[in-house]
């Protein structure tokens, strides 16, 4: 029997992010009228609040200000002093390349 690995913090937050937008996991039974249906910005605000007020989400999870994807800030990405304040690893190279033009 193969060991099932634990999901990473990023995977767990991505699952919550999707859930808050109405993507209910198969193993979860919720009445249709109670399924959340937030926008990506609203869902991220909930996650940010849980992390900053209740420490239920790692500080290492960020949301890219360019593409909107979640990423692990301990592994990748850039923090800027001006908008878009946070960039994932895929977008930070594009951001600096755009500056050269």
C-alpha positions, 0 to 999 in steps of 0.5 A: 500500500502506497503512502498518501502524501500530505498536501502542501500548504499551497495546495490546501489554500488553493483548495480553499480558494476554489471552494470559496468560488463554488468548486466543492470537493467530491468528498464534501456534501453541501446543499447547493443553496449553501455553496459559496460563490465568491469572486476571486478577489472576495475569496482571496480577501477571506483567505487573507483575513483568516491568515492575518487575524486568525493565523489559519493560513500561512503567511507564505501564501500570496496571490499574484497581482498580475495573473491572480494565481496563488503561490508560495512566497517562501519558494518564488515570487517578488514583493514590490513597493508599488502595484502590483505589490506581489508577483508569482515566479511566472510573472516576476520575470515578465515584470522586469522584462517589461521595464526594459522596453 
